Amino acid sequence: MQPDDIRTELLRLAEIAATLFDGEGVKRIISASAMAHIAKPDVQYRFLSADHYDVAHGPFLRVKKLLMRIERLSDLVVNGAVWVRVPETDNVTVALHNGPHHRYYQFGTQQMAAPPEMRKVFETGEVVAAPSGRDDTHVTALAPVRDSLQDVVGVVELTAPLDPDAPAWS
């Protein structure tokens, strides 16, 4: 499949995600105490926020299962993640993710500056395709997650590899 075809398919899934995700549930995934550690990390103990990472299991599982269902709406290998803003910053943190294929997630990174395309989703509430660039191994689409006031409180990342891994049994 060509990158443009994959992008079209991911944008279709992102439109579905934009209508189905509940921002109230997404906002409750990371506990207040865990988010406080992420927002203001202790400089002496860099990885302390990871030790204090805690989630509300009900919202976490509901959102994770919904993300998995959306990933399965395509014949492509699709992995997803849900990103939320870190309070009082322009940074984002991953609330949850599925699978190994991601454009933004780096193991052990508690927060990062929101990339331009993610900022655009937060600001406009539009579904956005991540631009091609140095990472030409994946195609990514981003969808807004809205709360009950229609504010964008999160971003769903849907990423597909251009060259999916062979099945384990091959």
Phi and psi restraints in degrees (value plus and minus 20) as a CYANA .aco file:
   2 GLN   PHI    -100.1   -60.1
   2 GLN   PSI     131.7   171.7
   3 PRO   PHI     -74.1   -34.1
   3 PRO   PSI     -58.3   -18.3
   4 ASP   PHI     -85.7   -45.7
   4 ASP   PSI     -56.8   -16.8
   5 ASP   PHI     -87.7   -47.7
   5 ASP   PSI     -60.1   -20.1
   6 ILE   PHI     -85.0   -45.0
   6 ILE   PSI     -64.1   -24.1
   7 ARG   PHI     -79.5   -39.5
   7 ARG   PSI     -63.9   -23.9
   8 THR   PHI     -80.1   -40.1
   8 THR   PSI     -63.7   -23.7
   9 GLU   PHI     -85.6   -45.6
   9 GLU   PSI     -62.5   -22.5
  10 LEU   PHI     -86.5   -46.5
  10 LEU   PSI     -56.7   -16.7
  11 LEU   PHI     -84.8   -44.8
  11 LEU   PSI     -55.9   -15.9
  12 ARG   PHI     -82.4   -42.4
  12 ARG   PSI     -66.6   -26.6
  13 LEU   PHI     -84.1   -44.1
  13 LEU   PSI     -57.8   -17.8
  14 ALA   PHI     -84.6   -44.6
  14 ALA   PSI     -57.4   -17.4
  15 GLU   PHI     -82.7   -42.7
  15 GLU   PSI     -60.4   -20.4
  16 ILE   PHI     -84.7   -44.7
  16 ILE   PSI     -66.2   -26.2
  17 ALA   PHI     -79.8   -39.8
  17 ALA   PSI     -59.5   -19.5
  18 ALA   PHI     -82.6   -42.6
  18 ALA   PSI     -46.6    -6.6
  19 THR   PHI    -111.0   -71.0
  19 THR   PSI     -43.1    -3.1
  20 LEU   PHI    -118.9   -78.9
  20 LEU   PSI     -47.4    -7.4
  21 PHE   PHI     -94.9   -54.9
  21 PHE   PSI     117.8   157.8
  22 ASP   PHI    -117.7   -77.7
  22 ASP   PSI      90.9   130.9
  23 GLY   PHI     -83.6   -43.6
  23 GLY   PSI     -50.2   -10.2
  24 GLU   PHI     -83.5   -43.5
  24 GLU   PSI     -61.0   -21.0
  25 GLY   PHI     -88.7   -48.7
  25 GLY   PSI     -61.2   -21.2
  26 VAL   PHI     -82.5   -42.5
  26 VAL   PSI     -60.2   -20.2
  27 LYS   PHI     -83.3   -43.3
  27 LYS   PSI     -46.1    -6.1
  28 ARG   PHI    -111.8   -71.8
  28 ARG   PSI     -22.6    17.4
  29 ILE   PHI     -81.8   -41.8
  29 ILE   PSI     -78.8   -38.8
  30 ILE   PHI    -102.7   -62.7
  30 ILE   PSI     107.5   147.5
  31 SER   PHI     -84.4   -44.4
  31 SER   PSI     137.3   177.3
  32 ALA   PHI     -80.3   -40.3
  32 ALA   PSI     -60.6   -20.6
  33 SER   PHI     -88.6   -48.6
  33 SER   PSI     -58.5   -18.5
  34 ALA   PHI     -86.0   -46.0
  34 ALA   PSI     -61.5   -21.5
  35 MET   PHI     -85.7   -45.7
  35 MET   PSI     -53.8   -13.8
  36 ALA   PHI     -82.8   -42.8
  36 ALA   PSI     -59.5   -19.5
  37 HIS   PHI     -89.3   -49.3
  37 HIS   PSI     -55.3   -15.3
  38 ILE   PHI     -89.7   -49.7
  38 ILE   PSI     -62.1   -22.1
  39 ALA   PHI     -88.6   -48.6
  39 ALA   PSI     -57.5   -17.5
  40 LYS   PHI    -149.6  -109.6
  40 LYS   PSI      56.3    96.3
  41 PRO   PHI     -87.2   -47.2
  41 PRO   PSI     126.8   166.8
  42 ASP   PHI     -96.4   -56.4
  42 ASP   PSI      97.0   137.0
  43 VAL   PHI     -83.9   -43.9
  43 VAL   PSI     -47.1    -7.1
  44 GLN   PHI     -95.7   -55.7
  44 GLN   PSI     -50.2   -10.2
  45 TYR   PHI    -144.5  -104.5
  45 TYR   PSI      63.9   103.9
  46 ARG   PHI     -74.1   -34.1
  46 ARG   PSI     -56.0   -16.0
  47 PHE   PHI    -122.6   -82.6
  47 PHE   PSI      -5.6    34.4
  48 LEU   PHI     -82.2   -42.2
  48 LEU   PSI     -57.1   -17.1
  49 SER   PHI     -83.3   -43.3
  49 SER   PSI     -52.2   -12.2
  50 ALA   PHI     -87.4   -47.4
  50 ALA   PSI     -54.6   -14.6
  51 ASP   PHI     -87.8   -47.8
  51 ASP   PSI     -47.6    -7.6
  52 HIS   PHI    -122.2   -82.2
  52 HIS   PSI      -8.7    31.3
  53 TYR   PHI     -86.8   -46.8
  53 TYR   PSI     106.7   146.7
  54 ASP   PHI    -163.7  -123.7
  54 ASP   PSI     123.6   163.6
  55 VAL   PHI    -146.0  -106.0
  55 VAL   PSI     137.6   177.6
  56 ALA   PHI    -103.1   -63.1
  56 ALA   PSI      94.2   134.2
  57 HIS   PHI     -83.3   -43.3
  57 HIS   PSI     -56.7   -16.7
  58 GLY   PHI     -80.2   -40.2
  58 GLY   PSI     -79.9   -39.9
  59 PRO   PHI     -80.4   -40.4
  59 PRO   PSI     -58.8   -18.8
  60 PHE   PHI     -78.1   -38.1
  60 PHE   PSI     -70.7   -30.7
  61 LEU   PHI     -87.0   -47.0
  61 LEU   PSI     -59.6   -19.6
  62 ARG   PHI     -81.5   -41.5
  62 ARG   PSI     -66.1   -26.1
  63 VAL   PHI     -88.9   -48.9
  63 VAL   PSI     -61.1   -21.1
  64 LYS   PHI     -82.7   -42.7
  64 LYS   PSI     -64.0   -24.0
  65 LYS   PHI     -85.3   -45.3
  65 LYS   PSI     -59.9   -19.9
  66 LEU   PHI     -83.3   -43.3
  66 LEU   PSI     -62.6   -22.6
  67 LEU   PHI     -80.6   -40.6
  67 LEU   PSI     -62.5   -22.5
  68 MET   PHI     -83.7   -43.7
  68 MET   PSI     -58.4   -18.4
  69 ARG   PHI     -85.7   -45.7
  69 ARG   PSI     -61.4   -21.4
  70 ILE   PHI     -85.3   -45.3
  70 ILE   PSI     -59.6   -19.6
  71 GLU   PHI     -78.4   -38.4
  71 GLU   PSI     -53.1   -13.1
  72 ARG   PHI    -102.4   -62.4
  72 ARG   PSI     -25.1    14.9
  73 LEU   PHI     -94.1   -54.1
  73 LEU   PSI     -22.5    17.5
  74 SER   PHI    -145.1  -105.1
  74 SER   PSI     135.2   175.2
  75 ASP   PHI    -100.3   -60.3
  75 ASP   PSI     -30.3     9.7
  76 LEU   PHI     -93.2   -53.2
  76 LEU   PSI     140.1   180.1
  77 VAL   PHI     -99.9   -59.9
  77 VAL   PSI      92.0   132.0
  78 VAL   PHI    -145.8  -105.8
  78 VAL   PSI     112.3   152.3
  79 ASN   PHI    -139.5   -99.5
  79 ASN   PSI     126.1   166.1
  80 GLY   PHI    -146.1  -106.1
  80 GLY   PSI     143.6   183.6
  81 ALA   PHI    -168.8  -128.8
  81 ALA   PSI     134.5   174.5
  82 VAL   PHI    -139.5   -99.5
  82 VAL   PSI     105.1   145.1
  83 TRP   PHI    -131.0   -91.0
  83 TRP   PSI     122.0   162.0
  84 VAL   PHI    -149.2  -109.2
  84 VAL   PSI     137.7   177.7
  85 ARG   PHI     -94.3   -54.3
  85 ARG   PSI     126.6   166.6
  86 VAL   PHI    -108.6   -68.6
  86 VAL   PSI     106.7   146.7
  87 PRO   PHI     -74.8   -34.8
  87 PRO   PSI     122.7   162.7
  88 GLU   PHI      43.0    83.0
  88 GLU   PSI       1.9    41.9
  89 THR   PHI    -161.0  -121.0
  89 THR   PSI     154.3   194.3
  90 ASP   PHI    -119.7   -79.7
  90 ASP   PSI      -2.5    37.5
  91 ASN   PHI    -114.9   -74.9
  91 ASN   PSI     144.5   184.5
  92 VAL   PHI    -147.4  -107.4
  92 VAL   PSI     139.7   179.7
  93 THR   PHI    -156.8  -116.8
  93 THR   PSI     131.4   171.4
  94 VAL   PHI    -101.8   -61.8
  94 VAL   PSI     107.0   147.0
  95 ALA   PHI    -104.0   -64.0
  95 ALA   PSI     -57.3   -17.3
  96 LEU   PHI    -184.2  -144.2
  96 LEU   PSI     138.0   178.0
  97 HIS   PHI    -171.0  -131.0
  97 HIS   PSI     136.4   176.4
  98 ASN   PHI    -142.5  -102.5
  98 ASN   PSI     116.2   156.2
  99 GLY   PHI      55.4    95.4
  99 GLY   PSI     156.4   196.4
 100 PRO   PHI    -111.1   -71.1
 100 PRO   PSI     -32.0     8.0
 101 HIS   PHI    -117.1   -77.1
 101 HIS   PSI      88.1   128.1
 102 HIS   PHI    -164.4  -124.4
 102 HIS   PSI     126.2   166.2
 103 ARG   PHI    -103.2   -63.2
 103 ARG   PSI     -55.6   -15.6
 104 TYR   PHI    -129.7   -89.7
 104 TYR   PSI     -53.5   -13.5
 105 TYR   PHI     -87.5   -47.5
 105 TYR   PSI     109.8   149.8
 106 GLN   PHI    -142.6  -102.6
 106 GLN   PSI     105.9   145.9
 107 PHE   PHI     -74.3   -34.3
 107 PHE   PSI     112.0   152.0
 108 GLY   PHI      66.5   106.5
 108 GLY   PSI     -30.0    10.0
 109 THR   PHI    -103.6   -63.6
 109 THR   PSI     100.9   140.9
 110 GLN   PHI    -101.0   -61.0
 110 GLN   PSI     -52.3   -12.3
 111 GLN   PHI    -175.9  -135.9
 111 GLN   PSI     141.3   181.3
 112 MET   PHI    -170.5  -130.5
 112 MET   PSI     139.6   179.6
 113 ALA   PHI     -84.5   -44.5
 113 ALA   PSI     115.1   155.1
 114 ALA   PHI     -84.2   -44.2
 114 ALA   PSI     105.3   145.3
 115 PRO   PHI     -82.4   -42.4
 115 PRO   PSI     138.1   178.1
 116 PRO   PHI     -74.1   -34.1
 116 PRO   PSI     -61.2   -21.2
 117 GLU   PHI     -88.8   -48.8
 117 GLU   PSI     -51.7   -11.7
 118 MET   PHI     -92.4   -52.4
 118 MET   PSI     -59.6   -19.6
 119 ARG   PHI     -80.0   -40.0
 119 ARG   PSI     -58.9   -18.9
 120 LYS   PHI     -81.5   -41.5
 120 LYS   PSI     -60.7   -20.7
 121 VAL   PHI     -84.0   -44.0
 121 VAL   PSI     -64.9   -24.9
 122 PHE   PHI     -81.1   -41.1
 122 PHE   PSI     -60.2   -20.2
 123 GLU   PHI     -98.3   -58.3
 123 GLU   PSI     -60.0   -20.0
 124 THR   PHI    -123.4   -83.4
 124 THR   PSI     -42.3    -2.3
 125 GLY   PHI      54.0    94.0
 125 GLY   PSI      -3.1    36.9
 126 GLU   PHI    -114.8   -74.8
 126 GLU   PSI     134.4   174.4
 127 VAL   PHI     -95.6   -55.6
 127 VAL   PSI     115.0   155.0
 128 VAL   PHI    -153.2  -113.2
 128 VAL   PSI     120.5   160.5
 129 ALA   PHI    -113.7   -73.7
 129 ALA   PSI     110.5   150.5
 130 ALA   PHI     -86.5   -46.5
 130 ALA   PSI     119.3   159.3
 131 PRO   PHI     -89.5   -49.5
 131 PRO   PSI     133.3   173.3
 132 SER   PHI     -89.0   -49.0
 132 SER   PSI     134.8   174.8
 133 GLY   PHI    -193.0  -153.0
 133 GLY   PSI    -159.4  -119.4
 134 ARG   PHI     -87.3   -47.3
 134 ARG   PSI     -45.3    -5.3
 135 ASP   PHI    -116.8   -76.8
 135 ASP   PSI      61.8   101.8
 136 ASP   PHI    -111.9   -71.9
 136 ASP   PSI       0.3    40.3
 137 THR   PHI    -117.7   -77.7
 137 THR   PSI     -30.9     9.1
 138 HIS   PHI    -155.8  -115.8
 138 HIS   PSI     135.8   175.8
 139 VAL   PHI    -140.9  -100.9
 139 VAL   PSI     116.8   156.8
 140 THR   PHI    -153.7  -113.7
 140 THR   PSI     120.1   160.1
 141 ALA   PHI    -144.3  -104.3
 141 ALA   PSI     126.3   166.3
 142 LEU   PHI    -141.1  -101.1
 142 LEU   PSI     119.6   159.6
 143 ALA   PHI    -147.4  -107.4
 143 ALA   PSI     124.4   164.4
 144 PRO   PHI     -96.9   -56.9
 144 PRO   PSI     130.1   170.1
 145 VAL   PHI    -136.2   -96.2
 145 VAL   PSI     100.4   140.4
 146 ARG   PHI    -126.8   -86.8
 146 ARG   PSI     126.0   166.0
 147 ASP   PHI    -112.0   -72.0
 147 ASP   PSI    -191.2  -151.2
 148 SER   PHI     -87.1   -47.1
 148 SER   PSI     -38.7     1.3
 149 LEU   PHI    -113.4   -73.4
 149 LEU   PSI     -14.2    25.8
 150 GLN   PHI      49.2    89.2
 150 GLN   PSI      -4.0    36.0
 151 ASP   PHI     -98.6   -58.6
 151 ASP   PSI     122.1   162.1
 152 VAL   PHI    -100.3   -60.3
 152 VAL   PSI      94.5   134.5
 153 VAL   PHI    -131.4   -91.4
 153 VAL   PSI     -24.9    15.1
 154 GLY   PHI    -182.1  -142.1
 154 GLY   PSI     151.9   191.9
 155 VAL   PHI    -154.7  -114.7
 155 VAL   PSI     111.7   151.7
 156 VAL   PHI    -113.9   -73.9
 156 VAL   PSI     105.9   145.9
 157 GLU   PHI    -122.9   -82.9
 157 GLU   PSI     105.1   145.1
 158 LEU   PHI    -138.4   -98.4
 158 LEU   PSI      97.8   137.8
 159 THR   PHI    -145.9  -105.9
 159 THR   PSI     116.8   156.8
 160 ALA   PHI    -146.1  -106.1
 160 ALA   PSI     116.6   156.6
 161 PRO   PHI     -95.7   -55.7
 161 PRO   PSI     126.6   166.6
 162 LEU   PHI     -91.8   -51.8
 162 LEU   PSI     -49.8    -9.8
 163 ASP   PHI    -146.8  -106.8
 163 ASP   PSI      64.5   104.5
 164 PRO   PHI     -81.6   -41.6
 164 PRO   PSI     129.9   169.9
 165 ASP   PHI     -83.5   -43.5
 165 ASP   PSI     128.3   168.3
 166 ALA   PHI     -90.0   -50.0
 166 ALA   PSI     128.6   168.6
 167 PRO   PHI     -79.5   -39.5
 167 PRO   PSI     134.3   174.3
 168 ALA   PHI     -80.9   -40.9
 168 ALA   PSI     -47.9    -7.9
 169 TRP   PHI    -106.8   -66.8
 169 TRP   PSI     -21.6    18.4
